[in-house]
Amino acid sequence: MTTDLSLLRFLQDRLTQDIGLILSDTPMFGLEVNDAKFERRFLDRRALLHRVQTDQALVALHLEAMRDEQGSLAAGASSFESGPVTRLGSEALNLMAARYADHADYQSEWRPRVQLPRL
């Protein structure tokens, strides 16, 4: 079982960065802030913020369950020697982190076992 807190740090940093971008004054879908599509962009920001906050809550719930199973935290564990909660939690965190695979700090050993469709 691997204790990989760098995966958690990476994922939390990306989610925090996403929230910062969503809440910034930078227009998301156009150059004019007060054009006819302003309301749509605002609603899109709310939906994106909700998604990222939901991801943060899911990370916290997985970590809590993994900690309860292990007595301490070993994230990123995919070994079958670990318990089912830890295996599921680790794979879920790997799946969430895979969204940021194009980031320079993403590590290839974090790739999930499940193959994701390419966009």
LINBELLIN-V661160 format. One record per residue. RES is the residue in three letters. PHI is phi in degrees with one decimal (none if undefined). D_FIRST is the distance of its C-alpha to the first C-alpha in Angstrom with 2 decimals. Layout:
res->RES phi->PHI d_first->D_FIRST
res->RES phi->PHI d_first->D_FIRST
This chain:
res->MET phi->none d_first->0.00
res->THR phi->-103.7 d_first->3.78
res->THR phi->-93.2 d_first->6.66
res->ASP phi->-122.5 d_first->9.31
res->LEU phi->-73.0 d_first->12.47
res->SER phi->-66.1 d_first->14.61
res->LEU phi->-63.4 d_first->14.05
res->LEU phi->-63.0 d_first->15.31
res->ARG phi->-61.2 d_first->18.06
res->PHE phi->-59.0 d_first->19.09
res->LEU phi->-65.0 d_first->19.37
res->GLN phi->-64.7 d_first->21.23
res->ASP phi->-63.6 d_first->23.48
res->ARG phi->-65.5 d_first->24.41
res->LEU phi->-65.3 d_first->25.25
res->THR phi->-63.7 d_first->27.28
res->GLN phi->-63.3 d_first->29.01
res->ASP phi->-59.4 d_first->29.84
res->ILE phi->-61.2 d_first->31.46
res->GLY phi->-59.3 d_first->33.45
res->LEU phi->-67.8 d_first->34.76
res->ILE phi->-64.3 d_first->35.66
res->LEU phi->-85.8 d_first->37.55
res->SER phi->-70.2 d_first->39.29
res->ASP phi->-83.2 d_first->42.95
res->THR phi->-68.2 d_first->42.30
res->PRO phi->-59.5 d_first->43.76
res->MET phi->-91.7 d_first->41.16
res->PHE phi->-131.1 d_first->43.40
res->GLY phi->155.7 d_first->46.61
res->LEU phi->-91.6 d_first->48.65
res->GLU phi->-91.9 d_first->50.89
res->VAL phi->-68.7 d_first->49.34
res->ASN phi->-105.4 d_first->52.24
res->ASP phi->-81.8 d_first->53.04
res->ALA phi->-65.0 d_first->53.38
res->LYS phi->-97.9 d_first->49.64
res->PHE phi->-57.1 d_first->48.68
res->GLU phi->-61.2 d_first->47.99
res->ARG phi->-62.6 d_first->45.76
res->ARG phi->-62.8 d_first->43.69
res->PHE phi->-62.2 d_first->43.44
res->LEU phi->-65.7 d_first->42.24
res->ASP phi->-61.6 d_first->39.69
res->ARG phi->-61.7 d_first->38.34
res->ARG phi->-63.3 d_first->38.07
res->ALA phi->-66.0 d_first->36.16
res->LEU phi->-64.7 d_first->33.77
res->LEU phi->-61.5 d_first->33.28
res->HIS phi->-60.3 d_first->32.61
res->ARG phi->-61.8 d_first->29.96
res->VAL phi->-67.7 d_first->28.12
res->GLN phi->-65.1 d_first->28.44
res->THR phi->-65.2 d_first->27.12
res->ASP phi->-60.6 d_first->24.04
res->GLN phi->-61.0 d_first->23.55
res->ALA phi->-65.5 d_first->23.95
res->LEU phi->-63.6 d_first->21.45
res->VAL phi->-58.9 d_first->18.78
res->ALA phi->-61.2 d_first->19.73
res->LEU phi->-65.0 d_first->19.73
res->HIS phi->-62.8 d_first->16.26
res->LEU phi->-63.5 d_first->14.93
res->GLU phi->-61.9 d_first->17.12
res->ALA phi->-65.2 d_first->16.00
res->MET phi->-65.9 d_first->12.24
res->ARG phi->-63.7 d_first->13.32
res->ASP phi->-61.9 d_first->15.60
res->GLU phi->-70.3 d_first->13.17
res->GLN phi->-92.2 d_first->10.65
res->GLY phi->86.8 d_first->13.43
res->SER phi->-150.1 d_first->11.83
res->LEU phi->-110.0 d_first->10.26
res->ALA phi->-129.8 d_first->6.80
res->ALA phi->-93.2 d_first->8.29
res->GLY phi->81.1 d_first->7.97
res->ALA phi->-82.4 d_first->5.00
res->SER phi->-117.6 d_first->7.12
res->SER phi->-63.9 d_first->5.86
res->PHE phi->-74.1 d_first->8.74
res->GLU phi->-75.7 d_first->7.39
res->SER phi->-80.4 d_first->6.62
res->GLY phi->-73.7 d_first->10.13
res->PRO phi->-63.9 d_first->12.55
res->VAL phi->-66.6 d_first->13.01
res->THR phi->-66.2 d_first->9.51
res->ARG phi->-63.6 d_first->9.75
res->LEU phi->-64.3 d_first->13.30
res->GLY phi->-61.8 d_first->12.89
res->SER phi->-63.9 d_first->10.48
res->GLU phi->-67.6 d_first->12.99
res->ALA phi->-62.5 d_first->15.84
res->LEU phi->-65.2 d_first->14.95
res->ASN phi->-62.4 d_first->14.66
res->LEU phi->-63.7 d_first->18.00
res->MET phi->-64.9 d_first->19.59
res->ALA phi->-67.8 d_first->18.71
res->ALA phi->-61.5 d_first->20.08
res->ARG phi->-58.7 d_first->23.45
res->TYR phi->-110.0 d_first->23.53
res->ALA phi->-60.3 d_first->22.56
res->ASP phi->-84.6 d_first->25.93
res->HIS phi->-75.0 d_first->25.24
res->ALA phi->-60.1 d_first->25.19
res->ASP phi->-89.1 d_first->21.98
res->TYR phi->-68.4 d_first->19.93
res->GLN phi->-107.8 d_first->17.29
res->SER phi->-61.2 d_first->17.21
res->GLU phi->-70.0 d_first->13.43
res->TRP phi->-85.3 d_first->13.65
res->ARG phi->-57.0 d_first->15.95
res->PRO phi->-70.5 d_first->15.51
res->ARG phi->-69.8 d_first->15.61
res->VAL phi->-74.5 d_first->18.83
res->GLN phi->-80.4 d_first->21.82
res->LEU phi->-94.8 d_first->23.90
res->PRO phi->-67.2 d_first->27.65
res->ARG phi->-79.2 d_first->29.09
res->LEU phi->-85.9 d_first->31.50
